[in-house]
């Protein structure tokens, strides 16, 4: 009986190991998402009104809610968020339409008031008279005249005049072009049916988009009811409209740094006190020898080879679109004088492709790796697994080709009422039409089913429901699950609330869930290779996940500072986004451990290529995601920088530096095991890794970062709208920096071409399957606990 009690006790102890860490992680997730969802409800309740009717002082209707919503739909339909920005969110070639409309609206009011009071043009007034007019305009425009009981709003005569100036300006812009990268006659009435329009209201589309831009200018300069700050927390910076940096932005910038310093000390104490680092599973001088010829290979694993060739090909195409985008900043309406290239692929369509292909190739690499790993965990190849892998592959091909064709047709106005379903949804990073989004979600759930079939046996054998295999499965579930939130956005959703959900995809899905998946996969691979102990790895994974999710979920708030969300997000976003730096910094310690392992492995270590890219991931996690992200996420910096070149400096450093490099790492790990060992050449991979890192560092630190610094200075001295104008991009120093970006871009492209060439060669040298369906594989059983 005593033996039985001892055995029972041991089982309980095994089941409860890491119990405290599990409890903390679950509590962290529950609290973080509760804050995020409550904050989202607050955003929904406190968002700027879209009045049923907007009238002048006489009671004449100037525009309606349908016109605001229709204008937003027009903005989305033509993919203009991939050209310019609204409320600072979008792309960086065109202007910020909110800031531009605010300046026109304000200057229109000044002109009206000057003529009304002095009978003169505003420009002819003396300084004292100008000051009087400016103060009167600020006082008048910041007063909130929205009637919540009637859901109507009145504009003063001066404001109505400003509205008309906005309409006149955009009528000319969308008819004649903006003289920069926007084509003339982009918006055509013939693109939509005259009656029974979907999402777009009846009447002139240019008037509707003008009214939408004016509405964003109104909410950015009108004080929120019962408050002392505008709906956008006084953004964009424009003194003539009374928009200046708020106290909250200054205070929370300082507070976030103070709390960061405190938390660094606390977290480092726990890290070293409780030894949350991974422990090596081998003794010095006794590095595990890996014989690639003895590694089993199944049919589904071999079939992942075509996934990785497509990954490299999409990576190359995506970079070519990136090179075209970089060129457009110098020559916005052609490619070295070749006009037809711009006519077919203008900036907005090219930018959409560049972003979508990045997500496609990175995600496909991770999907391929998941498929490869699954049989190794379960210990056998499930029946018909190879067939499912082929079905998923062709579904991805249809998705990529179909969505790109649809986006082009939609943004060019060829899909009529079906633009949102099959074309360009108009939201940066989730440009896919709704049908393509659904296909992507279905594809990811097929992938999850494939992975589950492979992991199922391991999941059953692993008694700890929070063990390594279960963590791998949980992180895999999150990949398709979190993309579902893209379906919460519809053309009728207000811009602010749609942006709330959009960042669930960009920040939580791309930057959060992918990060979680990456951390778990790295830990899993190191245990699989016999380099670290399972026990120490699981403990470290829990510690990292607590930090990642504890800071990253609420840290999404730094995207909500100035998009019309409540002021509370300045505090939440500032503090928690600053804390995101800590787990990213700790990954450097892991990179050093990985470097030591690779060095211990000597010349015979077969995964050098994978480890070079893993080390790159850790470095860019610190530099690109951590340092550059921290720089722009401080509210006081973001106020002047929001939507400028410092953002893509961070974006390239984190998206390519972290997720792209990790995709390359898992691609090479999987290929290494399914390609004939004699056909492998690490020299190619080392050269490619060096070129990619040097090229990426060059484009970030020699081009994007310097231009961003110049741009934020321009905003500080001349107002935000000036920093986003075409004239800024035409400054000699800015043009020089953007022109010389071609050098690091070329270096980067060489690295891509070498990787693509390597993958093409690899596909012709795949190993033959060594084991059939259902046959037990001679692999390490990770479901067993270490003694």
Residue, then its C-alpha position, 0 to 999 in steps of 0.5 A: x500500500x505504501x508503494x501505491x501511495x508513493x506512486x500516486x504521490x509521484x503522479x500528482x507531483x508530476x502533474x503539478x510541476x510548474x504549477x505556480x508558473x502555470x497559474x501566473x500565466x493563466x492569470x496574466x492572460x485573463x487579466x491582460x485580455x480583460x483589460x484589452x476587452x474592457x478597453x475596447x468596449x470603452x473605445x466603442x462607447x467613447x468613439x467620436x460620433x458620426x451624426x445622422x445629419x450635419x447642418x449649418x447655422x441655417x439648418x441646411x444639411x451639409x452632409x450625413x452619417x451615410x456620407x461619412x461612412x460612404x467616404x470611408x468606404x471609398x477610401x478603403x475601396x481604392x486602397x488609399x491606406x496603402x498610399x497615405x494615412x488617416x489619423x496617422x495609420x497607413x502608408x507613408x508616400x502620400x499625406x496624412x489626410x487627417x492632418x492635411x484636411x485639418x490644415x485646409x479646414x483651419x486656414x479656411x476658417x481663418x480666411x472666413x474670420x479675417x474677411x468677416x472681421x477686417x474685410x481682408x485676406x488673412x495673409x494681409x493682416x498684421x501680426x496682432x490681427x492674425x493672433x486675434x483671428x487664430x485665437x477666435x478660430x481655435x475657440x470656435x473649432x474646439x467647441x463641441x456642437x454635437x447634440x447627442x439627444x438628436x444625433x445631429x451636429x451644427x457647424x458654424x458659418x466659418x466651419x462650413x466654409x472650411x468644409x467647402x475648402x476641403x471639398x474643393x481641394x480633394x475634388x482637384x486632387x482626385x481629378x487631376x492627381x496630387x502631383x506625386x504618386x496618386x493617379x489622376x481620375x482614380x475615383x470614377x463614378x462608373x466604378x459603382x452602380x448608380x443605385x443600390x450601392x454596397x457600402x458607398x452612399x448615393x451621390x458623388x464619391x469624391x464629395x463623400x471621401x472629402x466629408x470623411x476626411x473633414x470628419x477626421x479633421x473635426x474629431x481631431x480638433x474638437x474637444x471630447x464632451x465633458x473633457x479638455x482634450x480632443x477625441x484624438x488626444x490633441x493629435x495631429x500637432x498643429x498650433x493654429x488648430x490648438x493641437x499641442x502635446x498634452x500633459x498625459x503624453x509627457x507624464x506617461x512617457x516619463x512614467x513608463x521609463x521609470x516603471x521599465x527601469x524598476x521592472x528590469x531589476x525585478x525581472x532580472x532578480x527572478x530570472x537569476x534567483x530561480x534559474x529560468x535559463x535553459x540548461x544544456x543536456x550534454x557535458x562539455x566535450x560530449x556534444x551529441x552527434x547527429x547523423x542525418x542519414x539516420x533521421x527518419x523521413x515520412x511522405x508528408x515531411x518530404x512534401x513540405x519541400x515544395x512549401x519552402x521553395x514557394x516561401x523563398x520565391x514569395x520572399x524574392x517577389x516581395x522584396x522586388x515589390x519593396x525595391x519598387x516602393x523604395x524607388x517610388x519615393x524618388x520617382x513617384x510616377x514611373x520606374x526609371x521613366x517607364x510609365x506603364x509600370x506605375x500605371x499597372x502597379x502604382x504605389x498603393x497596390x505595390x505596397x499592399x502586395x509587399x505587406x501581404x506577401x511578407x505575411x504569406x511567405x513568413x506564415x507559410x514557412x512556419x506552416x511547413x515547419x509545423x507539418x514537418x515536426x508533427x510526425x516527430x512528436x507523435x512518433x508516426x505518420x498518420x494515414x493520408x497525411x501527405x494528401x492533406x499536405x498537398x490539399x493545403x499547399x494548393x489552397x495556399x496557391x489559390x489564396x495567394x494568386x486569387x487575393x493578389x488578382x482581387x486586390x488589383x481589380x478592387x483597387x482599380x474599381x473593377x469589382x463594383x459592389x463586390x470590392x470588399x468581398x473579393x478585392x481590397x478591404x482597404x485596411x493596411x496589413x489585412x488587405x485581403x478581400x473577405x472571401x480570401x480572409x475566409x479561405x486563409x482561415x480555413x487553410x490555417x485550420x486545415x494546417x492545425x488539423x494536420x498538426x494535431x493528427x501528428x501530435x495526437x499520440x504525443x499529446x495523449x502520452x504527455x501526462x502534464x497538460x502544460x508540458x512541452x508538446x501541449x505548449x506547442x499545440x496551444x501555440x499552434x491553435x492560437x495561430x488561426x484563432x487570432x486571425x478570426x478577429x479580422x472578420x470583426x471589421x466591416x466597411x460600416x465599422x467606424x474608423x476608430x473601432x475598426x482600427x481597434x480590431x485591426x491591431x489585434x491582427x497586426x500586433x496580437x497576431x503578427x507580433x504577439x502570437x507569432x512571437x509566442x509560437x516562435x519562442x515555443x518552437x525554438x525551445x522545442x527544437x533545442x530539446x528535440x536536438x538533445x541540446x537542452x533539458x526538457x525540464x529547464x526549457x519548459x520552465x523558461x518557456x513559461x517565464x518568457x510567455x508570462x513576460x511576452x503576454x503580460x506586456x504585449x497584450x495591453x502593450x497594443x495600446x500604443x497603437x491607440x494613442x491618437x486614433x480617436x480612442x480614450x486618453x486612458x490608452x496613453x497610460x496603458x500603452x506607454x507602460x506596457x509597450x515599454x515593458x515589452x522590451x524586457x522579454x525581447x532583451x532577455x532573448x539575447x541571453x538565449x542567443x548567446x547560449x545558441x551560439x555556444x551550442x553551435x560552437x560546441x558542435x564543431x564542424x560536424x554540427x549540421x544545423x549551422x544555417x538554422x542557428x545563424x538565423x536564430x542568433x539573427x532573430x535574437x539580435x533583431x528582437x532587441x534592436x528592431x523590435x525592442x530598441x526602435x519600438x521603444x523609441x517610437x512608442x513613447x507618447x511624447x515621441x509618437x505625438x510628433x512621429x506617428x506615421x513617419x519614417x521611424x515607424x518603418x525603421x522599426x517595422x523592417x527591423x522587427x518584421x524582417x529581422x525577427x519574423x523573417x529571420x525566424x522563418x528562414x531558420x525553421x525553413x533551413x531546419x526542416x530542409x536540412x532533414x529532408x534534403x540529401x546531406x551530400x547536397x547541402x552547402x552551408x557556405x551558401x547559407x552563411x553568405x546569405x545570412x550575412x548579406x541579409x543582415x548587412x542589407x537590413x541594417x543598412x536600410x534601417x540605420x543608413x536610410x529609414x532612421x536618418x530620414x525619420x529623425x529629420x522628419x520628426x524634427x520637421x513636424x516639431x518646427x513646422x507642424x505634422x502636416x508639413x512633415x508628411x507633405x511631398x515637399x518634405x520627401x523632395x528635400x535634397x538630404x532626404x532624397x539623397x538618403x532615400x536614393x542611397x538606400x539602393x545600396x543596402x537594398x541590393x545587398x539584401x536582395x543578393x542574400x534573397x537570391x542566394x537563399x532562393x537558389x539554394x532552395x531550388x537546388x534543394x527541391x531536386x535533392x530530396x531524400x526518399x521517405x524512410x517510413x510508411x504511414x502508421x510505422x513507428x519512427x525511431x525518434x526521441x519521445x518528448x512525452x516522457x519526463x526526464x529523470 
